[in-house]
Amino acid sequence: MNILVIGGGGREHAIIRKLKEDPRAETIYALPGNGGIAAGAVCGGVGACDIPGMVDFAKAHAVDFVVVAPDDPLVLGAVDAFTAAGFPCFGPRKDAAAIEGSKVFAKELMKKYHIPTAAYEVFSDLAAALDYVEHCPLPTVVKADGLALGKGVLICETREAAREAVRSMMEGRIFGESGARVVIEEFLTGPEVSVLSFTDGETVVPMVSSMDHKRALDGDQGLNTGGMGTVAPNPYYTPEIAAACMEAIFLPTIQAMRAEGRPFQGCLYFGLMLTADGPKVIEYNCRFGDPETQVVLPLLEGSLLEIMLAVSEGRLADTAVRFSGKSACCVILASQGYPQTYEKGFPISLPETGADEHIYIAGAAEKDGRLVTSGGRVLGATAVADTLPAAIERAYALAGRIHFDNAYCRRDIGQRALQAMKEGA
């Protein structure tokens, strides 16, 4: 089979590596891909949001199956376009991708179908939003309605901060039209858990849980990023909590989307907060998370391609999905200055990897035959081991063998998880 993967980051690199394990995977194409992905896939010069260009590419290269990984093309309707052109796809259609593309849609869906989430209000009028933040409980959370590169959520400790957040989104349009409407919601507390799931619109199969580290600096300090590292499984996510989430959140969400005439097929990401009142949904994503994918897929046993085909063909209930009992850790190596300004173009030196070691390239390009930095998050060093402490140790050892100028990483990835294990979470 010729397979086309849409996207060009570490998540897509991890997906491509896993797909290649299936002997049916012949040529894998990536649009646009990156310099690291090019070592194992054929990268094309078509952007991930150029939907007509991507469809033309698929026709020209006799593609048999398409995996649309990033949020933007999914929300824009890439799966609809590929399907209309006769290409089987993994990923939700545009109307189902709205579960991430519009936070207002997601919140109203949860309210209608009694899926536990934070209390909220929606505003499209600036004056009304500003009036609301003068008396709402603090801290409060202000969210841009649409996609904002993972940065459209601001936690506000003071009324001044809340006013500034509302003004910057609705008046300053720092996130463009995504901030034309805002959701202002209750601030929840408790451990966070990420759960990716396969679903064909009827059956939902959660993957192994994970814990993301969003802040740029150690101790969860600094600015929010796209993710500085992950571990899996998440020790807070016990079998009892998993069962509660399946009953109160996962199945009701899939059933709600079907009832709304928007059946969701693909990977549905549940961002959860384990509050004193039980698990609640912080957010949905309509695709694999990044960098959660980099720790979840190495723990998947068997063929990712077969699971994706089963999802697209509506036969997930008859397909085995198994994860190993091991643990994984991913440490992101970023460019100094990320997520703000940073320099690019530094040569990257990569070591040989051993068994259960993976280097997933995110922000790198090929220049004069060498791999050089081209983004904020440059790559992820992932290791799998029998225990979480061993996986963390191996991931940092692998990261230490990778070199490029201006590299930095958090030194505490997984420490909260280890503390939770000590406390018997």
C-alpha positions in Angstrom: 0.0 0.0 0.0 1.1 3.5 -0.7 0.3 5.7 2.3 0.1 9.5 2.5 0.5 11.1 6.0 -0.4 14.7 6.2 1.7 16.8 8.6 5.3 17.6 9.3 6.2 17.3 13.0 7.3 14.8 15.7 3.8 13.4 15.9 3.8 12.6 12.2 7.3 11.1 12.4 6.1 8.8 15.2 3.0 7.8 13.2 5.1 7.1 10.1 7.6 5.0 12.0 4.8 2.9 13.5 3.1 2.5 10.1 6.3 1.2 8.5 6.3 -1.8 10.9 3.4 -3.3 8.8 4.8 -5.2 5.8 1.8 -3.9 3.7 3.2 -0.3 4.0 5.2 0.2 0.8 6.0 3.8 0.0 5.0 6.4 2.7 4.6 10.0 1.6 4.5 12.9 3.9 3.1 16.4 3.2 5.0 18.5 3.9 7.2 16.3 6.1 10.5 17.6 7.4 14.2 16.9 7.1 14.1 14.1 9.6 11.0 12.4 8.3 12.6 12.4 4.8 15.0 9.7 6.0 12.1 7.2 6.0 9.4 8.7 3.9 9.1 10.6 0.6 8.3 14.3 1.5 6.5 16.6 -0.9 6.4 20.3 -1.2 2.7 20.7 -0.5 1.5 22.4 2.6 -0.8 20.6 5.1 -3.5 23.1 4.5 -3.4 23.1 0.7 -6.2 20.7 0.4 -6.6 20.8 -3.4 -2.8 20.4 -3.8 -2.8 17.4 -1.4 -5.6 15.7 -3.3 -3.7 16.2 -6.6 -0.6 14.8 -5.0 -2.5 11.7 -3.9 -3.9 11.2 -7.4 -0.5 11.6 -9.0 1.2 9.1 -6.6 -1.4 6.4 -6.6 -2.0 6.7 -2.9 -4.1 3.9 -1.3 -4.7 5.3 2.2 -4.4 8.8 3.8 -3.8 9.7 7.4 -4.6 13.3 8.2 -2.8 14.1 11.5 -2.9 17.8 12.3 -5.8 19.9 13.5 -5.9 22.6 10.9 -6.4 20.4 7.8 -9.0 18.3 9.7 -11.0 21.4 10.7 -10.7 22.7 7.2 -12.2 19.5 5.7 -9.3 17.6 4.4 -10.9 14.2 5.1 -14.0 15.3 3.3 -12.0 16.3 0.2 -9.9 13.1 0.1 -13.0 10.9 0.6 -14.9 12.7 -2.2 -11.9 12.0 -4.4 -12.1 8.3 -3.6 -9.3 8.0 -1.0 -9.9 6.0 2.2 -8.9 8.2 5.2 -8.0 8.0 8.9 -9.4 11.1 10.6 -12.7 12.9 11.3 -14.7 14.8 8.7 -15.0 18.5 9.0 -18.3 18.4 11.0 -16.8 16.1 13.6 -13.5 17.9 13.8 -15.5 20.9 15.1 -15.2 19.2 18.5 -11.7 20.8 18.6 -12.2 23.5 16.0 -14.8 25.3 18.1 -14.6 25.3 21.9 -18.1 26.7 22.0 -19.4 23.7 20.1 -17.5 21.3 22.4 -18.8 23.0 25.6 -22.4 23.1 24.4 -22.2 19.4 23.3 -21.0 18.5 26.8 -23.8 20.6 28.4 -26.5 19.1 26.2 -25.4 15.5 26.8 -24.4 15.9 30.5 -20.7 15.1 30.0 -18.8 16.5 33.0 -16.8 19.6 32.3 -16.1 23.0 33.9 -18.9 25.6 34.2 -18.7 28.2 31.5 -20.2 31.2 29.7 -19.8 32.1 26.0 -19.3 35.7 24.7 -19.3 37.3 21.3 -19.7 40.8 22.7 -16.6 42.4 24.2 -18.6 44.6 26.7 -20.5 41.6 28.0 -17.4 39.6 28.5 -15.6 42.4 30.3 -18.6 42.8 32.6 -18.7 39.1 33.4 -15.0 39.0 34.5 -15.7 41.8 37.0 -17.6 39.3 39.2 -16.7 35.8 38.1 -14.8 33.5 40.5 -11.0 33.7 40.3 -8.8 32.2 39.0 -10.7 32.0 35.7 -9.9 30.5 32.3 -10.3 32.5 29.1 -10.3 30.4 25.8 -10.4 31.5 22.2 -13.2 29.7 20.4 -11.2 28.5 17.4 -7.7 27.0 16.8 -4.8 29.0 18.1 -1.7 26.7 17.8 -2.4 25.3 21.3 -1.9 28.8 22.8 -5.5 30.1 22.9 -6.1 29.3 26.6 -5.2 31.8 29.3 -5.4 31.1 33.0 -6.1 34.4 34.8 -5.3 34.8 38.5 -6.6 38.4 38.7 -9.4 40.5 37.2 -6.8 42.7 35.5 -5.4 39.6 33.8 -8.8 38.4 32.8 -9.7 41.8 31.3 -6.4 41.8 29.4 -7.0 38.2 28.1 -10.5 39.1 26.9 -9.3 42.4 25.2 -6.3 40.7 23.6 -8.5 38.0 22.0 -11.7 39.9 21.2 -10.3 43.3 20.4 -6.6 42.8 19.7 -7.3 39.6 17.8 -4.0 38.0 18.9 -5.4 34.7 17.6 -7.2 36.2 14.6 -10.8 35.2 14.0 -10.4 32.4 16.5 -10.8 35.0 19.3 -14.0 36.5 17.9 -15.9 34.4 20.5 -14.5 33.4 23.8 -15.4 30.9 26.4 -14.8 32.0 30.0 -14.9 29.0 32.3 -14.4 27.7 35.8 -10.8 27.0 36.9 -10.5 23.3 37.7 -7.8 21.8 40.0 -6.4 18.3 40.1 -4.0 16.0 38.2 -4.3 16.3 34.4 -4.4 13.2 32.2 -4.3 12.8 28.4 -6.1 9.9 26.9 -6.0 9.3 23.1 -8.6 6.9 21.7 -9.4 5.1 18.5 -13.0 5.3 17.4 -14.9 4.4 14.3 -18.0 6.3 15.4 -19.5 3.4 17.2 -16.8 1.7 19.2 -14.2 3.6 21.3 -10.9 2.1 22.4 -8.8 4.2 24.7 -5.0 4.1 24.3 -2.6 4.0 27.2 -2.8 7.2 29.3 -0.1 9.9 29.4 1.0 13.0 31.2 2.1 16.1 29.3 4.4 18.9 30.5 3.3 22.2 28.8 5.3 24.8 30.5 8.7 25.8 29.0 10.7 25.6 32.2 11.4 23.2 35.1 8.8 23.2 37.9 6.0 24.0 35.5 7.3 27.6 35.2 7.5 29.8 32.1 5.2 30.1 29.1 2.9 27.5 27.7 4.4 25.5 24.8 3.2 22.8 22.5 4.6 20.3 25.0 8.1 19.8 26.5 7.8 16.1 27.2 5.5 13.3 28.2 5.4 10.0 30.1 3.1 7.0 29.8 1.2 5.6 31.5 0.0 8.3 33.8 0.0 7.0 37.4 -3.0 9.1 38.4 -5.1 7.2 35.8 -6.1 4.1 37.8 -8.3 1.3 36.5 -11.1 2.7 38.6 -10.8 6.1 37.1 -10.5 4.6 33.6 -13.8 2.8 34.1 -15.5 5.9 35.3 -14.2 7.9 32.3 -15.5 5.2 29.9 -19.0 5.4 31.4 -19.3 9.1 32.0 -17.1 10.7 29.3 -15.8 8.5 26.5 -18.9 6.5 25.4 -21.3 9.5 26.0 -19.1 11.7 23.8 -19.1 9.2 20.9 -22.8 8.7 21.3 -23.4 12.5 21.4 -21.5 13.0 18.2 -23.4 10.3 16.5 -26.7 11.7 17.8 -25.7 15.1 16.4 -25.2 13.6 13.0 -21.4 14.1 13.2 -20.1 10.6 13.8 -16.4 10.8 14.8 -13.9 8.5 13.1 -10.2 8.8 13.9 -8.3 9.6 17.0 -10.2 11.5 19.6 -8.1 13.1 22.4 -9.6 13.6 25.8 -7.8 16.1 28.0 -9.0 15.3 31.5 -8.8 16.9 35.0 -9.2 14.5 37.9 -11.1 16.8 40.2 -12.4 16.2 43.8 -15.8 15.8 42.1 -14.6 13.2 39.6 -13.0 13.3 36.1 -14.0 16.3 33.9 -13.2 17.2 30.3 -10.8 20.2 29.9 -10.7 19.9 26.2 -11.1 17.6 23.2 -8.7 17.3 20.3 -9.7 15.8 17.0 -6.4 14.1 16.4 -3.3 12.5 18.0 -1.7 14.8 20.6 1.8 16.0 20.3 4.0 14.9 22.1 1.7 12.4 23.6 1.9 10.3 20.4 5.6 9.9 20.9 5.1 7.9 24.1 1.8 6.2 23.3 2.7 4.6 19.9 5.9 3.0 21.0 3.8 1.1 23.6 1.3 -0.1 20.9 1.7 -3.8 20.1 0.7 -4.9 16.6 -0.1 -3.0 13.5 -1.1 0.7 13.6 -2.1 0.4 9.9 -4.5 -2.4 10.6 -6.2 -0.3 13.4 -6.4 2.7 11.2 -7.9 0.7 8.4 -10.4 -0.8 10.9 -11.4 2.7 12.1 -11.9 3.9 8.5 -14.0 0.8 7.6 -16.1 0.8 10.8 -14.9 -2.5 12.1 -12.9 -1.4 15.2 -15.0 -3.7 17.5 -13.5 -6.7 15.7 -9.9 -5.5 15.8 -7.4 -6.2 18.6 -5.8 -3.1 20.1 -3.1 -4.0 22.6 -0.5 -2.0 24.6 2.5 -3.4 26.4 2.8 -3.1 30.1 6.0 -1.1 29.8 6.5 2.7 30.3 7.8 5.4 28.0 9.2 8.9 28.4 9.8 11.6 25.7 12.1 14.5 26.4 11.7 17.4 23.9 14.9 19.2 22.8 14.0 22.7 21.8 15.7 25.8 20.5 16.8 28.3 23.2 14.2 31.0 23.4 11.2 28.9 22.4 8.2 29.5 22.5 9.2 33.1 21.7 12.1 34.0 19.5 14.9 31.6 18.7 17.6 31.1 16.1 17.5 28.4 13.4 20.0 26.7 11.1 22.2 24.9 13.6 23.6 21.4 12.5 22.1 18.5 14.5 24.3 15.5 15.5 22.2 12.4 16.0 23.5 9.2 17.7 22.8 5.6 16.8 19.7 4.4 18.7 19.4 1.2 20.6 16.5 -1.1 21.2 13.5 0.8 22.6 15.1 4.2 21.8 13.4 6.6 19.3 14.3 10.0 18.0 11.3 11.8 16.5 12.2 14.9 14.4 9.8 17.9 14.7 11.5 21.1 13.6 14.5 20.3 11.4 15.3 20.7 7.7 17.9 19.3 5.4 20.6 21.7 4.2 23.6 20.7 2.1 23.1 17.1 3.1 22.9 17.9 6.9 20.1 18.1 9.3 19.7 21.6 10.8 17.3 23.1 13.3 14.3 24.9 11.7 11.8 25.2 14.5 11.1 25.8 18.2 10.6 22.2 19.2 13.4 20.4 17.3 13.0 16.8 18.3 11.8 14.3 20.9 14.1 11.7 22.6 11.9 8.8 23.6 12.8 5.6 25.5 10.8 2.6 26.5 11.6 0.5 29.6 10.0 -1.9 32.0 9.5 0.8 34.6 8.8 4.5 34.5 12.0 5.5 36.4 14.1 3.4 33.9 12.3 5.0 30.9 12.9 8.5 32.2 16.6 7.7 32.8 17.0 6.2 29.4 15.2 9.1 27.7 17.5 11.6 29.3 20.6 9.5 28.5 19.5 9.5 24.8 18.8 13.2 24.9 22.3 13.7 26.2 23.8 12.0 23.1 22.0 14.5 20.8 23.8 17.8 20.0 23.0 21.1 18.4 23.8 24.7 19.4 21.3 26.5 21.5 19.6 23.3 22.6 17.6 23.2 25.8 15.2 20.9 27.6 13.4 20.6 30.8 15.2 18.5 33.3 12.2 17.3 35.3 10.0 15.5 32.8 8.3 12.7 34.6 9.1 13.8 38.1 5.5 14.6 39.0 4.5 11.1 37.9 7.3 9.5 40.0 6.1 11.5 43.0 2.5 10.3 42.4 3.8 6.8 42.3 5.5 7.3 45.7 2.3 8.7 47.1 0.3 5.7 45.8 -1.9 7.8 43.5 
